[in-house]
Amino acid sequence: MMSVSALLSNQRRACSRLFVCLPGHPMHLALPFHPEWTGGRTTATALADLQATGVTALELNLPPALGAADSELWHTIVKLTRPDFILHLHAPLPPASPGWPLVRELLRELAASQGAPPFLVVHAPPTTGGTGNSDDVHRWLARLLHTLPEGAQLALELGWDWGASTRLAARWRRWRQQATKRSGIDGRPQGVGSGLGATVPQPALPRLGKGGPLDPSLAINGWASSLRGASFSAAGTRAATLALVNAVGDPRLRIAWDLAHDWLGGPWSGEHGWTTVPDREFLKSVSYVRLHDVADDGTDHLPLVVGNVPYTTQLRSLLRTPFDGPVCVAMRHTGAAARLGSRAELQATSLAVARHVLRIS
């Protein structure tokens, strides 16, 4: 069997040959950034490495526990990154968070100083029981828009129903899918597969090597789900997300389409009627994309080498809408990712795949 490194190398070379001759597209390719996700490097070194990848934008990931005490840290990060990158904010903060004034300060600073509108990506707050009340979420979004600095955009991230994905029927369906794959028969829905059709093996033990320390994990399990529930989006389907955006009716509110969350809420959770490509009304409301892959067991934020999320078909459909917003390759170097290769290797491959799919030369 070909090694993981060889597969990654072949995929990267294939991408390099393909995407350089395709017509360019004016969108911004972004990577996520948080000061704890530097793999043991200094912040300055980590930022220099990000700039060397050729991306033109960063998504600053603000923690759910953000507060006034974090002001100096994040203002410093903006000062360090703004000269070289277009910046957007990902803020999965609960409605009562004391961090919202700081978020508005940062947005105001970015809107006044950079050439492209900064996006604020938010999660719809769940209510008791983990499901969103659309009226409550509607009012919360309206309040956010009322205080949104001039020149900024708000993007509601597509989530998925955590409860539905852990129910017995969904677990049974996933077990059957995995058993079918082990038997050598591809049981995945038509159109579901990796961007270039390559699925790499996933060794059982981490291989850290030059990748260095790991980013904090976002494990998919019952305990982690309960801890993250207060900050995770309750806009759990395409229809629910689009309905909220349409109900608010403000042109500054758009959809942040997280393709992996879409897949987790569709084939992985056993949602009936899920299609690879959303309807045109949904696509026309998308102004921001988060792009990463998911393992068979639901492990999230993996590099674009796993082969579950059908991002090629989805993104090519989005480009025809047309679309020219930010695309954030939101991979994380967790233990699951480290089993596939080093941080630099996986990042380079994922960016090459994204550039090919998006026709960015």
C-alpha positions in Angstrom: 0.0 0.0 0.0 1.3 3.5 -0.8 2.3 5.5 2.2 0.4 8.5 3.5 3.4 10.8 2.6 3.5 9.4 -1.0 -0.3 9.9 -1.4 -0.1 13.4 -0.2 2.9 14.2 -2.4 1.1 12.7 -5.5 -2.0 14.7 -4.7 -0.1 17.9 -4.3 1.8 17.4 -7.6 -1.5 16.7 -9.4 -3.1 19.9 -8.0 0.0 21.9 -9.0 -0.2 20.7 -12.6 -4.0 21.3 -12.8 -4.7 24.6 -11.1 -2.0 26.9 -12.5 -3.5 26.9 -16.0 -7.1 27.6 -14.9 -8.6 31.1 -15.0 -8.2 33.1 -11.8 -10.9 34.1 -9.4 -10.9 37.2 -7.2 -11.8 35.6 -3.9 -9.7 35.5 -0.8 -8.3 32.2 0.4 -7.9 32.2 4.2 -6.5 30.2 7.0 -7.7 30.2 10.7 -5.5 31.8 13.3 -5.4 31.7 17.1 -2.3 32.3 19.3 -2.6 28.8 20.8 -2.6 27.1 17.4 1.1 27.9 16.5 2.5 24.4 17.2 5.1 25.7 19.6 6.4 28.4 17.3 6.4 32.1 18.3 3.5 34.1 17.0 5.8 36.0 14.6 7.2 32.8 13.2 3.8 31.3 12.8 2.5 34.4 11.0 5.6 34.4 8.7 4.9 30.7 7.9 1.2 31.6 7.1 2.3 34.4 4.8 4.7 32.0 3.0 1.7 29.8 2.0 0.4 32.6 -0.2 -2.9 33.0 1.5 -4.2 36.6 1.5 -6.6 36.4 4.5 -6.8 35.1 8.0 -9.8 34.1 10.1 -9.1 35.2 13.7 -10.8 32.6 15.9 -12.0 34.3 19.0 -12.7 31.9 21.9 -16.3 31.5 23.4 -14.9 32.7 26.8 -13.7 36.0 25.3 -13.8 38.9 27.8 -12.5 42.4 28.4 -9.3 41.0 29.8 -8.4 39.7 26.3 -8.5 43.1 24.8 -4.8 43.8 24.7 -4.0 40.3 23.2 -6.4 40.6 20.3 -5.7 44.2 19.5 -2.0 43.2 19.3 -2.8 40.3 17.0 -4.8 42.6 14.7 -1.8 45.0 14.7 0.6 42.2 13.8 -1.6 40.6 11.1 -3.3 43.5 9.4 -0.4 44.8 7.2 -0.1 41.4 5.5 -3.6 39.9 5.5 -7.3 40.7 5.1 -8.8 39.8 8.4 -12.2 38.3 9.4 -13.5 37.3 12.8 -15.0 33.9 13.8 -16.8 34.5 17.1 -18.8 31.5 18.5 -19.8 33.6 21.5 -23.0 33.0 23.5 -25.5 36.0 23.5 -24.7 37.0 27.0 -20.9 36.9 26.5 -18.9 39.9 28.0 -16.7 39.7 24.9 -19.1 41.3 22.4 -17.9 44.9 23.0 -14.4 43.7 22.2 -15.6 42.0 19.0 -17.3 45.3 17.9 -14.0 47.2 18.7 -12.0 44.9 16.5 -14.6 45.0 13.7 -14.7 48.8 13.8 -10.9 48.9 13.5 -10.8 46.4 10.6 -13.7 48.1 8.7 -11.8 51.5 8.9 -8.4 50.2 7.9 -8.6 47.3 5.3 -9.7 47.3 1.7 -12.2 44.5 2.0 -15.2 44.3 4.3 -14.5 42.2 7.4 -16.9 39.4 8.1 -18.0 38.4 11.6 -18.9 34.7 11.5 -21.4 33.8 14.3 -23.2 30.7 15.6 -26.9 30.8 16.2 -27.4 30.4 20.0 -29.2 27.2 21.1 -31.9 27.3 23.7 -32.8 24.8 26.3 -32.5 21.3 24.9 -29.9 22.3 22.3 -32.4 23.4 19.6 -32.8 27.0 18.4 -36.0 29.0 18.8 -36.1 30.9 15.6 -37.8 33.9 17.1 -35.1 34.2 19.8 -32.4 33.8 17.2 -34.1 36.3 14.9 -34.1 38.9 17.7 -30.5 38.2 18.6 -29.3 38.6 15.0 -31.3 41.8 14.7 -29.5 43.2 17.9 -26.1 42.2 16.5 -26.9 44.0 13.2 -28.0 47.1 15.1 -24.6 47.4 16.7 -22.6 46.1 13.7 -19.9 48.7 12.7 -20.4 50.4 9.3 -18.6 48.4 6.6 -18.7 45.1 8.3 -20.7 42.0 7.3 -22.4 39.4 9.5 -22.3 35.7 8.4 -24.5 33.0 10.1 -22.6 29.7 10.2 -24.4 26.6 9.1 -24.3 24.1 12.0 -25.9 20.7 12.5 -28.2 19.0 15.0 -25.8 17.4 17.6 -28.7 15.5 19.1 -29.8 13.9 15.8 -26.2 12.8 15.0 -25.9 10.9 18.3 -29.3 9.1 18.2 -29.4 5.3 17.9 -30.7 5.4 14.3 -27.9 7.6 13.1 -25.2 5.5 14.9 -26.6 2.3 13.3 -26.5 3.9 9.9 -22.9 5.0 10.3 -21.9 1.5 11.6 -23.5 0.0 8.4 -21.7 2.5 6.2 -18.3 1.7 7.8 -18.9 -2.0 7.6 -19.8 -1.7 3.9 -16.6 0.3 3.3 -14.5 -2.4 5.1 -16.0 -5.0 2.9 -14.7 -3.2 -0.2 -18.1 -1.9 -1.4 -18.5 1.9 -1.5 -21.8 2.6 0.2 -21.5 6.4 0.3 -24.1 8.5 -1.5 -23.4 9.5 -5.1 -21.2 12.6 -5.3 -19.7 12.1 -1.8 -15.9 11.7 -2.0 -12.8 13.7 -1.8 -12.0 16.7 -4.1 -9.6 14.6 -6.2 -10.9 11.2 -5.5 -8.0 10.1 -3.2 -8.8 8.6 0.2 -5.7 8.2 2.4 -5.3 5.6 5.1 -5.6 6.7 8.7 -3.0 4.9 10.9 -4.0 4.1 14.5 -1.2 6.0 16.3 -0.2 9.7 16.0 2.9 10.6 14.0 3.9 14.0 15.4 7.4 14.4 13.8 8.1 17.9 12.6 4.5 18.9 13.0 5.2 19.8 16.6 2.6 20.3 19.4 -1.0 19.8 18.6 -3.8 22.3 18.5 -6.6 21.9 21.1 -8.9 19.1 20.0 -12.6 19.4 19.0 -13.6 15.8 19.6 -17.1 14.6 18.6 -18.4 12.8 21.6 -21.2 13.2 24.1 -19.2 15.0 26.8 -17.5 17.3 24.4 -20.8 18.0 22.6 -22.4 19.0 25.9 -19.5 21.4 26.7 -19.6 23.0 23.3 -23.3 23.1 23.0 -23.6 26.6 24.5 -21.5 28.1 21.7 -22.4 25.8 18.7 -24.8 26.9 16.0 -28.4 25.9 16.4 -29.0 26.8 12.7 -28.7 23.1 12.0 -29.9 22.6 8.4 -29.6 24.5 5.2 -33.4 25.3 5.4 -33.2 26.6 9.0 -30.2 28.8 8.2 -31.7 30.2 5.1 -35.0 30.8 6.9 -33.3 32.9 9.6 -31.4 35.0 7.0 -34.6 35.6 5.0 -36.6 36.4 8.1 -34.2 39.1 9.2 -34.1 40.5 5.7 -30.9 42.6 6.2 -28.4 42.6 3.2 -25.6 42.7 5.7 -26.6 39.2 7.0 -25.3 36.4 4.9 -24.7 32.6 5.2 -21.3 31.2 6.2 -21.5 27.8 4.5 -19.4 25.2 6.5 -19.3 22.3 4.1 -18.1 19.8 6.7 -20.9 20.8 9.1 -23.3 20.4 6.2 -22.1 16.9 5.5 -22.2 16.0 9.3 -25.9 17.2 9.3 -26.7 15.3 6.1 -25.2 11.9 5.2 -23.4 11.4 8.5 -26.5 12.0 10.6 -28.8 10.2 8.1 -30.8 13.3 7.1 -33.4 12.2 4.5 -33.5 14.2 1.3 -30.0 15.7 1.7 -28.5 16.5 -1.7 -24.8 17.3 -2.5 -25.7 20.7 -4.1 -28.1 23.0 -2.2 -30.8 24.8 -4.1 -30.0 28.1 -5.8 -31.7 30.3 -3.2 -29.3 29.0 -0.5 -26.3 29.4 -2.8 -27.2 33.0 -3.6 -27.2 33.8 0.2 -23.7 32.4 0.8 -21.0 35.0 1.2 -18.4 33.1 3.3 -17.2 29.5 3.2 -15.4 27.3 5.7 -13.7 24.3 4.2 -12.4 21.2 5.9 -12.9 17.4 6.0 -14.4 14.9 8.4 -13.4 11.3 9.3 -15.8 8.4 9.2 -16.3 8.6 13.0 -17.2 12.3 12.8 -13.8 13.7 13.8 -14.0 17.3 12.5 -11.6 20.0 11.1 -9.3 17.6 9.3 -7.2 18.5 6.2 -8.6 18.0 2.7 -7.2 14.5 2.2 -9.8 12.3 3.9 -12.4 11.9 1.2 -15.9 12.4 2.8 -17.0 16.0 2.2 -18.0 16.5 -1.4 -16.4 20.0 -1.7 -15.5 19.9 -5.4 -19.0 19.5 -6.6 -20.3 22.0 -4.0 -17.8 24.7 -4.5 -17.9 24.5 -8.3 -21.7 24.9 -8.0 -21.2 27.9 -5.7 -18.8 29.6 -8.2 -21.5 29.5 -10.9 -23.8 31.5 -8.6 -21.5 33.5 -8.8 -19.4 33.8 -5.6 -16.3 35.8 -4.7 -16.3 35.8 -0.9 -13.6 34.5 1.5 -12.9 30.8 1.7 -11.3 29.7 4.9 -9.5 26.3 4.9 -10.4 25.6 8.5 -8.2 22.6 9.3 -6.7 22.1 12.7 -3.6 20.1 13.6 -5.1 17.9 16.2 -4.2 14.3 17.1 -6.4 12.9 14.3 -4.7 15.2 11.8 -1.2 14.3 13.1 -1.8 10.7 12.1 -1.9 11.8 8.5 1.3 13.9 8.4 3.0 17.0 9.6 1.3 20.3 10.0 3.2 21.9 7.1 2.7 19.0 4.8 -1.1 18.8 5.3 -1.5 22.5 5.1 0.3 22.7 1.8 -1.7 19.8 0.4 -5.1 21.3 1.6 -4.3 24.7 0.1 -3.3 23.1 -3.2 -6.6 21.2 -3.3 -8.5 24.3 -2.4 -6.8 26.4 -5.1 -7.5 23.7 -7.7 -11.2 23.4 -6.8 -11.6 27.2 -6.7 -9.6 27.8 -9.8 -7.2 30.1 -8.1 -3.9 30.4 -9.9 
